[in-house]
Amino acid sequence: MNYIFERMQHDGSGREPESELLTRTEYRDFLNYVDKNYDEFYGCKVGYSVTKVGENFEVKLTSNEFITLKDILLDIRK
């Protein structure tokens, strides 16, 4: 079963969102990161979408000037 959870996919810059395939644990950690940094994350209009791919989750983060998906994942994986 596939599902899509859309927040905000594009920031109007014409750039494509970055994406990464996350395990269930990494995805849970990503959601915890978003919850912990809610004000900064949404205050800067950073959005994401999620698509279930098999047992994993493809997370797409909008391009923005504040943070990249790679930065978030480095912080989560510490």
C-alpha positions in Angstrom: 0.0 0.0 0.0 1.4 3.4 -1.0 0.3 6.7 0.5 1.5 10.3 0.2 1.6 12.8 3.0 1.9 16.3 1.4 3.0 19.4 3.3 4.4 21.8 0.8 6.4 20.5 -2.1 7.8 23.5 -3.9 9.0 26.9 -2.7 8.4 28.7 -5.9 12.1 28.9 -6.8 11.8 26.4 -9.6 14.3 24.1 -7.9 13.3 20.4 -7.3 12.9 19.2 -3.7 15.8 17.0 -2.4 14.8 13.5 -1.5 16.2 10.6 0.6 15.0 7.1 1.3 14.7 6.6 5.0 14.1 3.5 7.1 11.2 3.4 9.5 13.5 4.4 12.4 15.1 7.2 10.4 11.7 8.5 9.4 10.5 8.5 13.0 13.6 10.4 13.9 12.9 12.9 11.1 9.4 13.4 12.4 10.8 14.0 15.9 13.2 16.5 14.5 10.4 18.4 12.7 8.4 18.4 16.0 11.3 19.6 18.0 12.2 22.4 15.5 8.6 23.2 14.6 8.9 27.0 14.9 12.1 27.3 12.9 11.0 24.6 10.4 7.7 26.1 9.5 8.6 29.7 10.2 11.1 29.5 7.4 8.4 27.8 5.2 10.4 24.5 4.9 8.0 21.8 3.8 8.2 18.1 3.0 6.3 15.3 1.4 6.5 11.6 2.2 5.9 8.6 0.0 6.0 5.0 1.4 8.2 2.8 -0.8 8.1 -0.8 0.3 9.2 -0.8 4.0 10.9 2.6 3.6 9.9 6.2 3.3 11.0 8.7 0.6 11.1 12.1 2.2 11.3 15.1 -0.1 12.3 18.4 1.4 11.6 21.7 -0.4 14.6 23.6 -1.5 15.1 26.5 0.8 17.8 28.9 2.0 17.9 27.6 5.6 18.5 23.9 5.8 19.0 20.9 3.6 17.8 17.4 4.0 21.4 16.2 4.3 21.9 18.6 7.2 18.9 17.3 9.0 20.0 13.7 8.4 23.5 14.4 9.7 21.9 15.9 12.9 19.6 12.9 13.3 22.3 10.3 12.7 24.7 11.7 15.4 
